[in-house]
């Protein structure tokens, strides 16, 4: 009888503390990139000029 209680307790604890499937502990907000971070990455990689970077950065700041 005690064995069944232990199994039930383990099952309940598993259901409470089990990891979410699919995201591996990463929240949905963390999964998508922030537009400013994308812009910084593009500038760092040399995809855009400094002038374009600052123009786009100002445009993003106006949206917020």
PDB file of N, H, CA, C and O in Angstrom:
ATOM      1  N   UNK A   1       0.824  -1.191   0.000  1.00  0.00           N
ATOM      2  CA  UNK A   1       0.000   0.000   0.000  1.00  0.00           C
ATOM      3  C   UNK A   1       0.869   1.256   0.000  1.00  0.00           C
ATOM      4  O   UNK A   1       0.568   2.225  -0.696  1.00  0.00           O
ATOM      5  N   UNK A   2       1.940   1.233   0.779  1.00  0.00           N
ATOM      6  H   UNK A   2       2.184   0.445   1.344  1.00  0.00           H
ATOM      7  CA  UNK A   2       2.825   2.383   0.844  1.00  0.00           C
ATOM      8  C   UNK A   2       3.530   2.592  -0.500  1.00  0.00           C
ATOM      9  O   UNK A   2       3.827   3.726  -0.876  1.00  0.00           O
ATOM     10  N   UNK A   3       3.796   1.511  -1.216  1.00  0.00           N
ATOM     11  H   UNK A   3       3.555   0.589  -0.910  1.00  0.00           H
ATOM     12  CA  UNK A   3       4.444   1.583  -2.517  1.00  0.00           C
ATOM     13  C   UNK A   3       3.593   2.378  -3.508  1.00  0.00           C
ATOM     14  O   UNK A   3       4.128   3.165  -4.289  1.00  0.00           O
ATOM     15  N   UNK A   4       2.294   2.183  -3.483  1.00  0.00           N
ATOM     16  H   UNK A   4       1.859   1.544  -2.849  1.00  0.00           H
ATOM     17  CA  UNK A   4       1.378   2.915  -4.366  1.00  0.00           C
ATOM     18  C   UNK A   4       1.391   4.405  -4.024  1.00  0.00           C
ATOM     19  O   UNK A   4       1.346   5.247  -4.921  1.00  0.00           O
ATOM     20  N   UNK A   5       1.452   4.726  -2.757  1.00  0.00           N
ATOM     21  H   UNK A   5       1.488   4.042  -2.028  1.00  0.00           H
ATOM     22  CA  UNK A   5       1.522   6.127  -2.333  1.00  0.00           C
ATOM     23  C   UNK A   5       2.791   6.810  -2.820  1.00  0.00           C
ATOM     24  O   UNK A   5       2.759   7.967  -3.237  1.00  0.00           O
ATOM     25  N   UNK A   6       3.908   6.091  -2.766  1.00  0.00           N
ATOM     26  H   UNK A   6       3.933   5.151  -2.427  1.00  0.00           H
ATOM     27  CA  UNK A   6       5.182   6.647  -3.238  1.00  0.00           C
ATOM     28  C   UNK A   6       5.129   6.882  -4.746  1.00  0.00           C
ATOM     29  O   UNK A   6       5.589   7.914  -5.235  1.00  0.00           O
ATOM     30  N   UNK A   7       4.573   5.930  -5.473  1.00  0.00           N
ATOM     31  H   UNK A   7       4.200   5.092  -5.076  1.00  0.00           H
ATOM     32  CA  UNK A   7       4.445   6.081  -6.926  1.00  0.00           C
ATOM     33  C   UNK A   7       3.541   7.275  -7.254  1.00  0.00           C
ATOM     34  O   UNK A   7       3.847   8.053  -8.157  1.00  0.00           O
ATOM     35  N   UNK A   8       2.449   7.418  -6.534  1.00  0.00           N
ATOM     36  H   UNK A   8       2.200   6.786  -5.801  1.00  0.00           H
ATOM     37  CA  UNK A   8       1.546   8.547  -6.762  1.00  0.00           C
ATOM     38  C   UNK A   8       2.251   9.870  -6.473  1.00  0.00           C
ATOM     39  O   UNK A   8       2.091  10.833  -7.223  1.00  0.00           O
ATOM     40  N   UNK A   9       3.021   9.925  -5.405  1.00  0.00           N
ATOM     41  H   UNK A   9       3.151   9.142  -4.796  1.00  0.00           H
ATOM     42  CA  UNK A   9       3.750  11.142  -5.055  1.00  0.00           C
ATOM     43  C   UNK A   9       4.775  11.490  -6.129  1.00  0.00           C
ATOM     44  O   UNK A   9       4.898  12.653  -6.515  1.00  0.00           O
ATOM     45  N   UNK A  10       5.507  10.498  -6.610  1.00  0.00           N
ATOM     46  H   UNK A  10       5.407   9.554  -6.297  1.00  0.00           H
ATOM     47  CA  UNK A  10       6.489  10.729  -7.669  1.00  0.00           C
ATOM     48  C   UNK A  10       5.791  11.225  -8.939  1.00  0.00           C
ATOM     49  O   UNK A  10       6.289  12.136  -9.601  1.00  0.00           O
ATOM     50  N   UNK A  11       4.654  10.639  -9.278  1.00  0.00           N
ATOM     51  H   UNK A  11       4.249   9.899  -8.740  1.00  0.00           H
ATOM     52  CA  UNK A  11       3.916  11.060 -10.472  1.00  0.00           C
ATOM     53  C   UNK A  11       3.437  12.504 -10.341  1.00  0.00           C
ATOM     54  O   UNK A  11       3.526  13.273 -11.298  1.00  0.00           O
ATOM     55  N   UNK A  12       2.938  12.875  -9.182  1.00  0.00           N
ATOM     56  H   UNK A  12       2.865  12.251  -8.404  1.00  0.00           H
ATOM     57  CA  UNK A  12       2.472  14.250  -8.957  1.00  0.00           C
ATOM     58  C   UNK A  12       3.641  15.230  -9.047  1.00  0.00           C
ATOM     59  O   UNK A  12       3.528  16.280  -9.680  1.00  0.00           O
ATOM     60  N   UNK A  13       4.757  14.885  -8.415  1.00  0.00           N
ATOM     61  H   UNK A  13       4.848  14.032  -7.901  1.00  0.00           H
ATOM     62  CA  UNK A  13       5.932  15.758  -8.476  1.00  0.00           C
ATOM     63  C   UNK A  13       6.446  15.899  -9.906  1.00  0.00           C
ATOM     64  O   UNK A  13       6.880  16.979 -10.306  1.00  0.00           O
ATOM     65  N   UNK A  14       6.398  14.826 -10.668  1.00  0.00           N
ATOM     66  H   UNK A  14       6.045  13.948 -10.343  1.00  0.00           H
ATOM     67  CA  UNK A  14       6.822  14.892 -12.066  1.00  0.00           C
ATOM     68  C   UNK A  14       5.929  15.846 -12.852  1.00  0.00           C
ATOM     69  O   UNK A  14       6.421  16.664 -13.630  1.00  0.00           O
ATOM     70  N   UNK A  15       4.627  15.742 -12.651  1.00  0.00           N
ATOM     71  H   UNK A  15       4.227  15.078 -12.018  1.00  0.00           H
ATOM     72  CA  UNK A  15       3.700  16.611 -13.377  1.00  0.00           C
ATOM     73  C   UNK A  15       3.887  18.081 -13.006  1.00  0.00           C
ATOM     74  O   UNK A  15       3.701  18.962 -13.846  1.00  0.00           O
ATOM     75  N   UNK A  16       4.249  18.342 -11.771  1.00  0.00           N
ATOM     76  H   UNK A  16       4.400  17.626 -11.089  1.00  0.00           H
ATOM     77  CA  UNK A  16       4.446  19.725 -11.325  1.00  0.00           C
ATOM     78  C   UNK A  16       5.760  20.291 -11.852  1.00  0.00           C
ATOM     79  O   UNK A  16       5.799  21.428 -12.323  1.00  0.00           O
ATOM     80  N   UNK A  17       6.826  19.518 -11.777  1.00  0.00           N
ATOM     81  H   UNK A  17       6.795  18.594 -11.394  1.00  0.00           H
ATOM     82  CA  UNK A  17       8.161  20.037 -12.078  1.00  0.00           C
ATOM     83  C   UNK A  17       8.735  19.591 -13.419  1.00  0.00           C
ATOM     84  O   UNK A  17       9.909  19.844 -13.691  1.00  0.00           O
ATOM     85  N   UNK A  18       7.959  18.948 -14.245  1.00  0.00           N
ATOM     86  H   UNK A  18       7.005  18.742 -14.024  1.00  0.00           H
ATOM     87  CA  UNK A  18       8.499  18.477 -15.522  1.00  0.00           C
ATOM     88  C   UNK A  18       8.876  19.657 -16.418  1.00  0.00           C
ATOM     89  O   UNK A  18       8.216  20.696 -16.394  1.00  0.00           O
ATOM     90  N   UNK A  19       9.918  19.494 -17.194  1.00  0.00           N
ATOM     91  H   UNK A  19      10.454  18.650 -17.214  1.00  0.00           H
ATOM     92  CA  UNK A  19      10.310  20.569 -18.114  1.00  0.00           C
ATOM     93  C   UNK A  19       9.286  20.695 -19.236  1.00  0.00           C
ATOM     94  O   UNK A  19       8.694  19.707 -19.672  1.00  0.00           O
ATOM     95  N   UNK A  20       9.093  21.909 -19.688  1.00  0.00           N
ATOM     96  H   UNK A  20       9.574  22.711 -19.334  1.00  0.00           H
ATOM     97  CA  UNK A  20       8.167  22.137 -20.793  1.00  0.00           C
ATOM     98  C   UNK A  20       8.747  21.513 -22.055  1.00  0.00           C
ATOM     99  O   UNK A  20       9.953  21.565 -22.295  1.00  0.00           O
ATOM    100  N   UNK A  21       7.882  20.935 -22.839  1.00  0.00           N
ATOM    101  H   UNK A  21       6.902  20.893 -22.644  1.00  0.00           H
ATOM    102  CA  UNK A  21       8.344  20.323 -24.083  1.00  0.00           C
ATOM    103  C   UNK A  21       8.492  21.387 -25.159  1.00  0.00           C
ATOM    104  O   UNK A  21       7.654  22.281 -25.280  1.00  0.00           O
ATOM    105  N   UNK A  22       9.562  21.286 -25.940  1.00  0.00           N
ATOM    106  H   UNK A  22      10.242  20.560 -25.841  1.00  0.00           H
ATOM    107  CA  UNK A  22       9.724  22.143 -27.098  1.00  0.00           C
ATOM    108  C   UNK A  22      10.587  23.362 -26.884  1.00  0.00           C
ATOM    109  O   UNK A  22      11.349  23.730 -27.778  1.00  0.00           O
ATOM    110  N   UNK A  23      10.499  24.010 -25.723  1.00  0.00           N
ATOM    111  H   UNK A  23       9.881  23.711 -24.997  1.00  0.00           H
ATOM    112  CA  UNK A  23      11.273  25.244 -25.588  1.00  0.00           C
ATOM    113  C   UNK A  23      12.503  25.086 -24.705  1.00  0.00           C
ATOM    114  O   UNK A  23      13.308  26.014 -24.623  1.00  0.00           O
ATOM    115  N   UNK A  24      12.675  23.970 -24.056  1.00  0.00           N
ATOM    116  H   UNK A  24      12.022  23.217 -24.122  1.00  0.00           H
ATOM    117  CA  UNK A  24      13.867  23.672 -23.255  1.00  0.00           C
ATOM    118  C   UNK A  24      14.193  24.764 -22.257  1.00  0.00           C
ATOM    119  O   UNK A  24      15.358  25.134 -22.105  1.00  0.00           O
ATOM    120  N   UNK A  25      13.192  25.286 -21.576  1.00  0.00           N
ATOM    121  H   UNK A  25      12.246  24.986 -21.698  1.00  0.00           H
ATOM    122  CA  UNK A  25      13.415  26.271 -20.535  1.00  0.00           C
ATOM    123  C   UNK A  25      13.568  27.695 -21.026  1.00  0.00           C
ATOM    124  O   UNK A  25      13.838  28.590 -20.224  1.00  0.00           O
ATOM    125  N   UNK A  26      13.406  27.934 -22.308  1.00  0.00           N
ATOM    126  H   UNK A  26      13.187  27.207 -22.959  1.00  0.00           H
ATOM    127  CA  UNK A  26      13.532  29.280 -22.849  1.00  0.00           C
ATOM    128  C   UNK A  26      12.135  29.857 -23.012  1.00  0.00           C
ATOM    129  O   UNK A  26      11.270  29.240 -23.635  1.00  0.00           O
ATOM    130  N   UNK A  27      11.917  31.033 -22.455  1.00  0.00           N
ATOM    131  H   UNK A  27      12.619  31.534 -21.949  1.00  0.00           H
ATOM    132  CA  UNK A  27      10.599  31.640 -22.585  1.00  0.00           C
ATOM    133  C   UNK A  27      10.375  32.091 -24.019  1.00  0.00           C
ATOM    134  O   UNK A  27      11.331  32.261 -24.775  1.00  0.00           O
ATOM    135  N   UNK A  28       9.123  32.285 -24.395  1.00  0.00           N
ATOM    136  H   UNK A  28       8.346  32.147 -23.781  1.00  0.00           H
ATOM    137  CA  UNK A  28       8.821  32.696 -25.760  1.00  0.00           C
ATOM    138  C   UNK A  28       9.405  34.062 -26.061  1.00  0.00           C
ATOM    139  O   UNK A  28       9.748  34.347 -27.208  1.00  0.00           O
ATOM    140  N   UNK A  29       9.525  34.916 -25.044  1.00  0.00           N
ATOM    141  H   UNK A  29       9.246  34.685 -24.112  1.00  0.00           H
ATOM    142  CA  UNK A  29      10.122  36.233 -25.262  1.00  0.00           C
ATOM    143  C   UNK A  29      11.599  36.101 -25.606  1.00  0.00           C
ATOM    144  O   UNK A  29      12.099  36.844 -26.451  1.00  0.00           O
ATOM    145  N   UNK A  30      12.307  35.172 -24.972  1.00  0.00           N
ATOM    146  H   UNK A  30      11.901  34.569 -24.286  1.00  0.00           H
ATOM    147  CA  UNK A  30      13.727  34.977 -25.245  1.00  0.00           C
ATOM    148  C   UNK A  30      13.969  34.362 -26.616  1.00  0.00           C
ATOM    149  O   UNK A  30      15.042  34.540 -27.192  1.00  0.00           O
ATOM    150  N   UNK A  31      12.994  33.646 -27.141  1.00  0.00           N
ATOM    151  H   UNK A  31      12.122  33.500 -26.673  1.00  0.00           H
ATOM    152  CA  UNK A  31      13.177  32.953 -28.400  1.00  0.00           C
ATOM    153  C   UNK A  31      13.175  33.908 -29.586  1.00  0.00           C
ATOM    154  O   UNK A  31      13.811  33.620 -30.600  1.00  0.00           O
ATOM    155  N   UNK A  32      12.494  35.012 -29.489  1.00  0.00           N
ATOM    156  H   UNK A  32      11.978  35.246 -28.666  1.00  0.00           H
ATOM    157  CA  UNK A  32      12.492  35.938 -30.615  1.00  0.00           C
ATOM    158  C   UNK A  32      13.495  37.051 -30.344  1.00  0.00           C
ATOM    159  O   UNK A  32      13.663  37.491 -29.207  1.00  0.00           O
ATOM    160  N   UNK A  33      14.152  37.495 -31.396  1.00  0.00           N
ATOM    161  H   UNK A  33      14.016  37.138 -32.320  1.00  0.00           H
ATOM    162  CA  UNK A  33      15.181  38.510 -31.253  1.00  0.00           C
ATOM    163  C   UNK A  33      14.571  39.897 -31.156  1.00  0.00           C
ATOM    164  O   UNK A  33      13.583  40.208 -31.822  1.00  0.00           O
ATOM    165  N   UNK A  34      15.168  40.709 -30.330  1.00  0.00           N
ATOM    166  H   UNK A  34      15.970  40.456 -29.789  1.00  0.00           H
ATOM    167  CA  UNK A  34      14.808  42.103 -30.190  1.00  0.00           C
ATOM    168  C   UNK A  34      15.276  42.837 -31.448  1.00  0.00           C
ATOM    169  O   UNK A  34      16.397  42.601 -31.899  1.00  0.00           O
ATOM    170  N   UNK A  35      14.460  43.717 -32.030  1.00  0.00           N
ATOM    171  H   UNK A  35      13.549  43.909 -31.664  1.00  0.00           H
ATOM    172  CA  UNK A  35      14.860  44.425 -33.251  1.00  0.00           C
ATOM    173  C   UNK A  35      16.178  45.188 -33.102  1.00  0.00           C
ATOM    174  O   UNK A  35      16.981  45.225 -34.034  1.00  0.00           O
ATOM    175  N   UNK A  36      16.400  45.793 -31.944  1.00  0.00           N
ATOM    176  H   UNK A  36      15.747  45.763 -31.187  1.00  0.00           H
ATOM    177  CA  UNK A  36      17.649  46.521 -31.734  1.00  0.00           C
ATOM    178  C   UNK A  36      18.843  45.569 -31.724  1.00  0.00           C
ATOM    179  O   UNK A  36      19.912  45.910 -32.231  1.00  0.00           O
ATOM    180  N   UNK A  37      18.669  44.385 -31.153  1.00  0.00           N
ATOM    181  H   UNK A  37      17.801  44.108 -30.741  1.00  0.00           H
ATOM    182  CA  UNK A  37      19.752  43.399 -31.153  1.00  0.00           C
ATOM    183  C   UNK A  37      20.061  42.926 -32.573  1.00  0.00           C
ATOM    184  O   UNK A  37      21.224  42.724 -32.923  1.00  0.00           O
ATOM    185  N   UNK A  38      19.032  42.750 -33.381  1.00  0.00           N
ATOM    186  H   UNK A  38      18.087  42.913 -33.096  1.00  0.00           H
ATOM    187  CA  UNK A  38      19.239  42.365 -34.782  1.00  0.00           C
ATOM    188  C   UNK A  38      20.010  43.462 -35.500  1.00  0.00           C
ATOM    189  O   UNK A  38      20.943  43.182 -36.252  1.00  0.00           O
ATOM    190  N   UNK A  39      19.618  44.715 -35.267  1.00  0.00           N
ATOM    191  H   UNK A  39      18.860  44.943 -34.655  1.00  0.00           H
ATOM    192  CA  UNK A  39      20.295  45.851 -35.887  1.00  0.00           C
ATOM    193  C   UNK A  39      21.763  45.909 -35.471  1.00  0.00           C
ATOM    194  O   UNK A  39      22.643  46.115 -36.307  1.00  0.00           O
ATOM    195  N   UNK A  40      22.022  45.728 -34.181  1.00  0.00           N
ATOM    196  H   UNK A  40      21.307  45.562 -33.502  1.00  0.00           H
ATOM    197  CA  UNK A  40      23.405  45.740 -33.692  1.00  0.00           C
ATOM    198  C   UNK A  40      24.223  44.615 -34.325  1.00  0.00           C
ATOM    199  O   UNK A  40      25.382  44.808 -34.692  1.00  0.00           O
ATOM    200  N   UNK A  41      23.612  43.450 -34.446  1.00  0.00           N
ATOM    201  H   UNK A  41      22.670  43.293 -34.148  1.00  0.00           H
ATOM    202  CA  UNK A  41      24.306  42.308 -35.042  1.00  0.00           C
ATOM    203  C   UNK A  41      24.641  42.585 -36.508  1.00  0.00           C
ATOM    204  O   UNK A  41      25.742  42.284 -36.968  1.00  0.00           O
ATOM    205  N   UNK A  42      23.680  43.161 -37.237  1.00  0.00           N
ATOM    206  H   UNK A  42      22.785  43.405 -36.864  1.00  0.00           H
ATOM    207  CA  UNK A  42      23.920  43.479 -38.653  1.00  0.00           C
ATOM    208  C   UNK A  42      25.044  44.498 -38.809  1.00  0.00           C
ATOM    209  O   UNK A  42      25.868  44.387 -39.716  1.00  0.00           O
ATOM    210  N   UNK A  43      25.074  45.490 -37.921  1.00  0.00           N
ATOM    211  H   UNK A  43      24.404  45.579 -37.183  1.00  0.00           H
ATOM    212  CA  UNK A  43      26.132  46.502 -37.969  1.00  0.00           C
ATOM    213  C   UNK A  43      27.485  45.870 -37.634  1.00  0.00           C
ATOM    214  O   UNK A  43      28.483  46.148 -38.297  1.00  0.00           O
ATOM    215  N   UNK A  44      27.516  45.037 -36.625  1.00  0.00           N
ATOM    216  H   UNK A  44      26.704  44.811 -36.086  1.00  0.00           H
ATOM    217  CA  UNK A  44      28.761  44.382 -36.218  1.00  0.00           C
ATOM    218  C   UNK A  44      29.298  43.461 -37.313  1.00  0.00           C
ATOM    219  O   UNK A  44      30.511  43.316 -37.465  1.00  0.00           O
ATOM    220  N   UNK A  45      28.405  42.847 -38.065  1.00  0.00           N
ATOM    221  H   UNK A  45      27.420  42.965 -37.941  1.00  0.00           H
ATOM    222  CA  UNK A  45      28.829  41.950 -39.141  1.00  0.00           C
ATOM    223  C   UNK A  45      29.211  42.705 -40.407  1.00  0.00           C
ATOM    224  O   UNK A  45      29.722  42.114 -41.359  1.00  0.00           O
ATOM    225  N   UNK A  46      28.961  44.024 -40.418  1.00  0.00           N
ATOM    226  H   UNK A  46      28.546  44.505 -39.645  1.00  0.00           H
ATOM    227  CA  UNK A  46      29.302  44.826 -41.589  1.00  0.00           C
ATOM    228  C   UNK A  46      28.243  44.810 -42.668  1.00  0.00           C
ATOM    229  O   UNK A  46      28.505  45.218 -43.800  1.00  0.00           O
ATOM    230  N   UNK A  47      27.040  44.341 -42.334  1.00  0.00           N
ATOM    231  H   UNK A  47      26.827  44.010 -41.415  1.00  0.00           H
ATOM    232  CA  UNK A  47      25.958  44.294 -43.318  1.00  0.00           C
ATOM    233  C   UNK A  47      25.404  45.680 -43.632  1.00  0.00           C
ATOM    234  O   UNK A  47      24.901  45.910 -44.732  1.00  0.00           O
ATOM    235  N   UNK A  48      25.491  46.604 -42.678  1.00  0.00           N
ATOM    236  H   UNK A  48      25.899  46.417 -41.784  1.00  0.00           H
ATOM    237  CA  UNK A  48      24.979  47.960 -42.879  1.00  0.00           C
ATOM    238  C   UNK A  48      26.047  48.969 -42.463  1.00  0.00           C
ATOM    239  O   UNK A  48      26.933  48.666 -41.664  1.00  0.00           O
ATOM    240  N   UNK A  49      25.944  50.168 -43.020  1.00  0.00           N
ATOM    241  H   UNK A  49      25.224  50.414 -43.670  1.00  0.00           H
ATOM    242  CA  UNK A  49      26.909  51.221 -42.696  1.00  0.00           C
ATOM    243  C   UNK A  49      26.562  51.865 -41.355  1.00  0.00           C
ATOM    244  O   UNK A  49      25.486  51.646 -40.800  1.00  0.00           O
ATOM    245  N   UNK A  50      27.503  52.667 -40.852  1.00  0.00           N
ATOM    246  H   UNK A  50      28.377  52.845 -41.303  1.00  0.00           H
ATOM    247  CA  UNK A  50      27.270  53.375 -39.593  1.00  0.00           C
ATOM    248  C   UNK A  50      26.096  54.343 -39.740  1.00  0.00           C
ATOM    249  O   UNK A  50      25.272  54.480 -38.836  1.00  0.00           O
ATOM    250  N   UNK A  51      26.036  55.003 -40.880  1.00  0.00           N
ATOM    251  H   UNK A  51      26.706  54.891 -41.614  1.00  0.00           H
ATOM    252  CA  UNK A  51      24.938  55.939 -41.147  1.00  0.00           C
ATOM    253  C   UNK A  51      23.591  55.216 -41.113  1.00  0.00           C
ATOM    254  O   UNK A  51      22.641  55.688 -40.488  1.00  0.00           O
ATOM    255  N   UNK A  52      23.517  54.071 -41.788  1.00  0.00           N
ATOM    256  H   UNK A  52      24.288  53.688 -42.296  1.00  0.00           H
ATOM    257  CA  UNK A  52      22.280  53.280 -41.782  1.00  0.00           C
ATOM    258  C   UNK A  52      21.943  52.806 -40.373  1.00  0.00           C
ATOM    259  O   UNK A  52      20.779  52.809 -39.974  1.00  0.00           O
ATOM    260  N   UNK A  53      22.970  52.396 -39.617  1.00  0.00           N
ATOM    261  H   UNK A  53      23.916  52.393 -39.942  1.00  0.00           H
ATOM    262  CA  UNK A  53      22.754  51.917 -38.254  1.00  0.00           C
ATOM    263  C   UNK A  53      22.079  52.988 -37.401  1.00  0.00           C
ATOM    264  O   UNK A  53      21.063  52.728 -36.756  1.00  0.00           O
ATOM    265  N   UNK A  54      22.654  54.203 -37.401  1.00  0.00           N
ATOM    266  H   UNK A  54      23.479  54.414 -37.925  1.00  0.00           H
ATOM    267  CA  UNK A  54      22.097  55.260 -36.559  1.00  0.00           C
ATOM    268  C   UNK A  54      20.715  55.706 -37.037  1.00  0.00           C
ATOM    269  O   UNK A  54      19.853  56.032 -36.221  1.00  0.00           O
ATOM    270  N   UNK A  55      20.501  55.723 -38.341  1.00  0.00           N
ATOM    271  H   UNK A  55      21.201  55.458 -39.004  1.00  0.00           H
ATOM    272  CA  UNK A  55      19.183  56.087 -38.872  1.00  0.00           C
ATOM    273  C   UNK A  55      18.129  55.068 -38.435  1.00  0.00           C
ATOM    274  O   UNK A  55      17.050  55.441 -37.976  1.00  0.00           O
ATOM    275  N   UNK A  56      18.446  53.796 -38.579  1.00  0.00           N
ATOM    276  H   UNK A  56      19.323  53.493 -38.952  1.00  0.00           H
ATOM    277  CA  UNK A  56      17.506  52.740 -38.196  1.00  0.00           C
ATOM    278  C   UNK A  56      17.300  52.702 -36.687  1.00  0.00           C
ATOM    279  O   UNK A  56      16.193  52.440 -36.216  1.00  0.00           O
ATOM    280  N   UNK A  57      18.356  52.961 -35.934  1.00  0.00           N
ATOM    281  H   UNK A  57      19.255  53.174 -36.317  1.00  0.00           H
ATOM    282  CA  UNK A  57      18.244  52.976 -34.474  1.00  0.00           C
ATOM    283  C   UNK A  57      17.285  54.079 -34.021  1.00  0.00           C
ATOM    284  O   UNK A  57      16.454  53.857 -33.140  1.00  0.00           O
ATOM    285  N   UNK A  58      17.397  55.264 -34.621  1.00  0.00           N
ATOM    286  H   UNK A  58      18.072  55.445 -35.336  1.00  0.00           H
ATOM    287  CA  UNK A  58      16.478  56.363 -34.293  1.00  0.00           C
ATOM    288  C   UNK A  58      15.045  56.007 -34.665  1.00  0.00           C
ATOM    289  O   UNK A  58      14.107  56.314 -33.930  1.00  0.00           O
ATOM    290  N   UNK A  59      14.889  55.362 -35.805  1.00  0.00           N
ATOM    291  H   UNK A  59      15.651  55.112 -36.403  1.00  0.00           H
ATOM    292  CA  UNK A  59      13.555  54.951 -36.248  1.00  0.00           C
ATOM    293  C   UNK A  59      12.933  53.956 -35.265  1.00  0.00           C
ATOM    294  O   UNK A  59      11.746  54.045 -34.952  1.00  0.00           O
ATOM    295  N   UNK A  60      13.730  53.022 -34.788  1.00  0.00           N
ATOM    296  H   UNK A  60      14.694  52.949 -35.042  1.00  0.00           H
ATOM    297  CA  UNK A  60      13.233  52.063 -33.797  1.00  0.00           C
ATOM    298  C   UNK A  60      12.867  52.765 -32.492  1.00  0.00           C
ATOM    299  O   UNK A  60      11.869  52.418 -31.859  1.00  0.00           O
ATOM    300  N   UNK A  61      13.665  53.744 -32.087  1.00  0.00           N
ATOM    301  H   UNK A  61      14.475  54.026 -32.601  1.00  0.00           H
ATOM    302  CA  UNK A  61      13.395  54.466 -30.838  1.00  0.00           C
ATOM    303  C   UNK A  61      12.081  55.238 -30.929  1.00  0.00           C
ATOM    304  O   UNK A  61      11.371  55.368 -29.932  1.00  0.00           O
ATOM    305  N   UNK A  62      11.754  55.746 -32.101  1.00  0.00           N
ATOM    306  H   UNK A  62      12.331  55.641 -32.911  1.00  0.00           H
ATOM    307  CA  UNK A  62      10.491  56.480 -32.272  1.00  0.00           C
ATOM    308  C   UNK A  62       9.278  55.560 -32.189  1.00  0.00           C
ATOM    309  O   UNK A  62       8.196  55.992 -31.791  1.00  0.00           O
ATOM    310  N   UNK A  63       9.452  54.316 -32.557  1.00  0.00           N
ATOM    311  H   UNK A  63      10.331  53.965 -32.880  1.00  0.00           H
ATOM    312  CA  UNK A  63       8.339  53.358 -32.521  1.00  0.00           C
ATOM    313  C   UNK A  63       7.949  52.977 -31.103  1.00  0.00           C
ATOM    314  O   UNK A  63       6.787  52.672 -30.837  1.00  0.00           O
ATOM    315  N   UNK A  64       8.894  52.994 -30.210  1.00  0.00           N
ATOM    316  H   UNK A  64       9.838  53.242 -30.426  1.00  0.00           H
ATOM    317  CA  UNK A  64       8.652  52.521 -28.836  1.00  0.00           C
ATOM    318  C   UNK A  64       7.985  53.531 -28.005  1.00  0.00           C
ATOM    319  O   UNK A  64       7.716  53.284 -26.829  1.00  0.00           O
TER     320      UNK A  64
END
